[in-house]
Amino acid sequence: MTGSDFVFRLDGSTPTGGLRSQWYAVTVAVILLVLAAVAVANAVTFPDLLGYDVEKHRGYVDVLFQQGHIPGRAESKEFDTPPGFYAVAGGVKDLAGKLGASDPWAVARALNVVWVFGTAILTLLIARALFPGRRALQLAALAFAALMPAVLKLAAMFHPETLSLFVSTLALYVAVRMFVRRRFGWPLAALLGVALGAAQLVRGFNLWLVPVVLAGFAAAWLSSPSTRRATLFAALVTLAATALVAGPWYVRQTIRYSNPLIFDRKAPNEPIWDRRPVSFYVGLGPRYVFTTPIRPHFLNQMPPTLYSDIWGDYHGYFAWATDQSVFHGVPPDTTVKSELAAQNLLGLIPTILALVGWLALLRRSLRRSEHFREPGLLVVAALPLAGLLGFLLFTVSYPSGDGDVLKAGYLLTTVPAWAIAFGYALTHLARNRILRRALTIACAAALASDLVFLLHRGPLGPL
């Protein structure tokens, strides 16, 4: 075997013969193995009380299982969060306790390993459905989704976002499968509706999946006159199933709080365009984003805060704290600051590739000359746009002085779409030999840095 036989030809070409399938399968297995190893290591060693609002989430479970009801405003600041995650995690925690587990909470948190593993596989299946002949693209998308720091950081915590990521990705996969194969039977439409509803029972932010899927139905209806009746019927079945699953939660919130989308704080009594300064939208934190990307630098500046939380640990819940000392303003040491700065620097090329790929996919999916012939691609391309708009609306509607709403976790469900966009851009640009070499080096460096960050500066660091 020679180097030319290797499957990682980023220009999109692949070798002939059995080696192609063999190396593809081996590469998928290696990526998934690394993902599982990192996720398991973090789940086992991560400090119990470290993470975003972990005590609040545990308190929700206690009320739900010990008192038998969803907590209200007076019982939990998470009263606005749907009960899906807490029911699943709490059920596993109780079962683990009855079976004699020494730390039932750790067992419940370990479910995140299953959710991130399932998300990675679903992302690969989505990429295969959309680009069946593009194995390099599929592998790039899988690696991006599996080893993103934002994904594996949250997978170490007792938090709803990882389950939300899995269920929303499942809904995305069902939608893409339906639109790509043009199969609009009621069983698949009902399954899509159940997945959409279940996603909203985990996190309210998943409501943005509904207009994304409806855009796919609209594109399918426009592109194929012969299946318009079936498409319309499938859309109605999907909406009905979604409402049947998620509707009771919204009805409950409306009855109790007069607002189905209530948040744990009141919105300011001023126009939405006056709630954030201009620096919130355009501030880039140039002095600190590649030197010390941690709070309180560039406080309440959305672009650098979000970017630093995606690739590093801006809020200090993973790499520069081993307990709740982070809340008392204990800064990280110089070494950690340098590593977080390196994370931001090395994450720049993958970020640019994901953005370029997303814009290219969006443009391709909206071509009028094609009459929206790729509704499955439109669903994937529209997801980051819907997620960013929803995130922007939320963070502007409920401003906070400490910037706590500017967390990458609120955009976690868009990761599969960004992963496919990354693979799309990488494989297109890599057709140029010089670019291929440069991008290979840049992405390999980012991947190596991510693994060092997740393992060494994560909970395995002290070992």
N, C-alpha and C positions, 0 to 999 in steps of 0.2 A: 504494500500500500504506500502511495506517495502522498505528499501534502496536498496535491491537486485533487485527491479523492475525498478530502474532508468535506463534510456537509456544510460547514460554516462559510459558504461563499456568499458574502453579504450583497453581492451584486444581483442576487436572485437566481443565479444558475445553480444547478445541482449535478453531481456526478451520476453516471449511469450505473446500472447493475444493482446487485443486492446491497452493496455498501451504503447506498443512499438511504434506504429504509433502516438499515442497521444503525447507522450513525444518528439518524433522526431519533430513533427510539432511545438510544443510549443518552443522547443529549437531553431529551425530555426527562428521562429517569434521573439524570444527574441534577438537573435544576430542581426537580421535585424533592430529591433526597436532601439537597442543601436547604431548601425551604423547610422541610420537616425537621431537620436537625436544629436549625436556628430557632424555629418556633417552639420545639420541645424544650430546648435548653433555656430559653427565656421563660417559658411557662413554669419550669421547675424551680428556677433560681430567682425569679423576680420578687422583690420585697412585697409582702402581702398588702401593705397599706400605701404603696406608691402607685400613682396613676391619677388620671383625671377623675376627680370627685368620687374616689373609690368608696369612701365611707357612706356617701349619699346613696350610691347604687346598692351597697349592702343593706342599708337601712330600708330601701324600697322592698328588697327581697324579704326582709324580716316582717314588715307589715303585711305583705302579700300572703306569706305562708303561716305566720303566727297569729295574725288577726283576721285573715281571710278576706281582705278587701284591698283594692287599689288605694294607695295612700293619697290623702287630700293635701291641699295647700299647707295646712298646719302641721302635717306629719312629715313632709318631705319636699325639698326644693325641686325634686325630680317629678313632682306631681303631673307635670305637663308631658312626661315621656310615656309612650304607650307601654303596655305590660308584657309584650312578647318576649323580650330578652329575659326579663326577670322571672317569667314563668318557666322558661326553659332552664336557665342557669340555676334558679332556686330549686326546681325539681331534681336536677342532677345533684346539687349540693345536699339536699335532704336524703336522697337515695345513697349517696356516698357515706353520709353520716351513719345511716342505718346499717350499712355494710362494714362499718368499723374503720373508715378512713381517718387517719390522724389529722388531716387538714381538709375538710370537705370543701372549703372555699377554693383551695388550690385545684381540686378536681374540677369544680365548675369553671374555673378560669381556663383550665386546660382544654375545654371545648373549643377555644379559639384556634387550636392547632387544626382541628377538623374544618373549621370555617375557612381559614386561609388556604388550606390545602384544596378544599373544594372550589374556592374562588379561582385559584390558579388553573385548575383543570377546566373549569367553565370558560375562563378567558381563552385558553388554548382552543377549546371547541368552537367558540365564537369566531376566532381568527381562521380556523379551518373552514367553517361554513362560509365566511365571506371571501376568503382567498385560498381556495382548495389546492392550488398549485404552487403556493408561495411558502415553502417550508422554512426558509430563512426568516421571513416575516413572522411566521407562527412562533418560532423559537425566540425571536427578539421580544415579541409581545409577552410570551410566557415568562421570560427572565425579568422583564420590567415589572410585571404585575406581582411576581413571586418575591422579589427581593427589594422592593421599594421600602426605604426606612419607615415612612409613615405607616405602612401596612403592618410591618412586623413590630414596630413600637406599640401600636394599639393592641396587637395580638398578645402582648405580654401582660396587658392590664385587664382588670375586671370591668368591662365596659361594653355597652351595646353595639358599638360601631362595627366590630368584626362580624357579628352575626348579621347586622344590617348590610354589610358589604356582600356577604354570601347570598342572602335572599334576593337582594336587588340584582346581583349578577345572574342568579338563576332566572329571574324574570326577563332580563336582557337576553339571555340565551334562548329562552322559549320564544320570545318575540322574533329574534333574528332567524331562528330555525323556521318559524312559520312563514316569514316574509321571503326568505331565500327559496324555500321549497314551494311557495305558493299553495300551501295547504291550509285551508281555512275552516276545517271541521270544528264542530262545537267542543269536542273533548280537549283539543289543544288550546282553543280560545278560553275555555273554562280554566284550564291549568294556568294559562297566562294571567287570568284575572285573580286566581287564588294567590299566585306568587306576588302580584302587585299589591294585593290586599295585605298579605302576610308581611311584606316589606314595610308597609306603613304601620303595622302593629309592632314593629321593632323600633323604627325611628320615623318621626313625622316628616323629616326632610325627604323621605322617599316619595312623597306626594308628587315631586317633579317628574317622576318616571311616567306618570299617567299622560301628560301632554306629549311626552317624547314618543310613547307607544302610539298615541292617537295620530301623531304626525306620520308614523310608519303606515298606519292604516290608510290615511289620506293619500299617501304616495302610492300605495298598492292599488287603491281605488282608481286613481288617475292613470296609472300605467297599464292597467289591464282591463279593458271594457268587458271582456268575456267572464271575468270573475267578480264583477262589481257587487252583485247580489250576495255572493258568498263572503266577500270582504266586509260588507256592511253588517251582515248577520254575525260574523265573528267579532267585529268591533262591539256590537251590542251585547253579545254574550260575555266578552271580556269586561266591559264596564259593569254589567250586572253582577258578575262574580266578584269583582273588586269591591263594589259597594256592599255586597253581602258579607264579605270578610271584614273589611275595614270600617264600614258604615257605623256599626254599633259604638265603636270608640269615639267617633266624631259626634254622634248623637249624645253620648254620655257627657262629653266635654261641653257641648252646647247647653245641655240642661243644667249642669253644675256651675259653669263659669260664663255662660252666655257667649262663648267663643270657642269654636271647634279647634282653633289653632293657637290657643292661649300659651304664653310663655311665662317663665317664672319672674318676670319683671314687667313693669308697665312701660309702654313706649312714651317718650317725651311728648308733651303737648305743644308741638311745633311742626311745621311742614317737614316732610321727610328729607327734602333737599337741604335743609338747614341743620340737620342733626350731626353731620360730620364736616370737618374742615376740608379744604382742598388737599391738604397734605395727606389725608387718609387715602385718597384715590391715587395720587401721583408721587408720593414720597417713596424714595428708593433706598434710603439709608446708606448712601455710598460710603460713608466713613466707617461703618461697622459691619456691613453685610458680608464682607469677605475677610474681616479681621476678628470681630467678637460678636457673632450673630446670636446673642442671648438677650433676654429682657433685662433691664428696661430700655435697651437701645431701640431706636426707631419705634417707640411706643405708639400704638394706634396708627401706624402706617401699614396699610394692608399688603401691598406687594412684597416688601422685604420680610414681613412677619410670616406671611403664608409660605413664602419660599423657604425660609429658614426652618419652619416647622415641618415642612415636607421632607427636606433632606437631613436635617439635624435635630436639635432639641431646644428650640427657642424658649419654650415655657419651663423647661427644667424638670421634666417628669421621668427622664430616662437616663441620660448620660452624665448628668452632673448633680445627682442627688441619690443617696441610698436610703433616705427616709423622708419624713415630712419637713426636714430642715430647710428645704427649698422655700417653704412659705415664710421663713424668717429672714430671707434675704441673704443666705449664705452663697457667695459666688463660687463658680467652678475654678479649679486651679488653671495655671497657664497651659499645661499640656492639653487639657480638655478644650480650652478655648481654641488652641491651634488645630485640634482635630475637627472641631465643629466648623472652623473657617475653611479647612480643607474639604469638608463635606459640601459646603456651599459652592466652593470653587469648582470641584469636580462634578457637581450636579448640574452645572450650567449647560454643557453640551447635550446631555439627555433631555433637559428641559426644553432647550431650543428645538431639538428634533421632535419632541412630542407636540409642541406648539405648531411647528411647520407642518407636521403630518396631520394634525387635526384640521388645520385650515385647508389643506389639500383634500382631505376626505370630505369635509363639508362642501367644498366647491364641487367635487365630483358627484356627491349625492344630490346636489341641487341643480344640476345641469338641466335646463329646459329642453335642450335638444334630445335628451334621453327620456324625457317625459317621466322623470322620477322612476326609472326602471330598476333602481336598487333601493327599495324601501328598507331592507335590512341594514344596509350601509348608512342610510339616513338616521335610523334609530341610534346607531353607535355614534355617528358624528354629532347628533343633536344633544347627546347626553352631557358632554362637558359644557356646552352652552347653557343648557337648562340648569346644571349644577352651579355654574358661576353666577348666573343671574339670581338664582335662589339664595345663594350664599351672600351675594351683595345686598339683596333686599333685606335679609335677616340681620346682617351686621350693621346696616345703616338704620334699620328700624329700631334696633335695641342697642344703642351705643353703650360702651362701658369704659370707665376711666382706666382700668388696668389691662384692657385689651384681651380679656379672657374669651371673647367670642371669636377671636381670630385664630382658630385652631384648624389644622389640616384635616382633622377627623371629620369635620362637617362636610368635606368634599371627598371623603374616602370612597363613596359609592361610584365616583366617576373614574376610578383607577383603571378598570378594564378598558374603557374607551381610550384613555390616554395611552395605555400600553399598546393597543393596536395602532394608534396614530404614530407612536414612536417606531414601531416595527415598519410601518408603511414608509415613513420618511427615511429611516436608516437604509432600507433595502433599495430605495430609489436613488438616493444620493451616493450610495456605495458603488454604483455602476461606473463611476469615475475612479480609476486606479489610485490616484493620489488621495482623493477624498476617502476611499475605502480604507486605506492604511491609517490615515489620520483619525477617522472615526472609530476604527477598531481599537486603536491605542487609547483614545479618550474614553470610550465606553468601558473598556477593560479596566482602566484606572478607576473609574467611578464605581464599577462593580466591586473591585478589590477594597476600595475605601468603605463602601457600604458594609461589606462583611466584617471588616475590622471594627467599624463603628458599632454594628449590632452585637457583636460578640465581646470584643475587648472593652468597649465603653458601656456596654450593656451590663446585665447582671452577672455575666461570666468574668468580667474584668478582674474582680478581686481573687479569682481562683488561680 
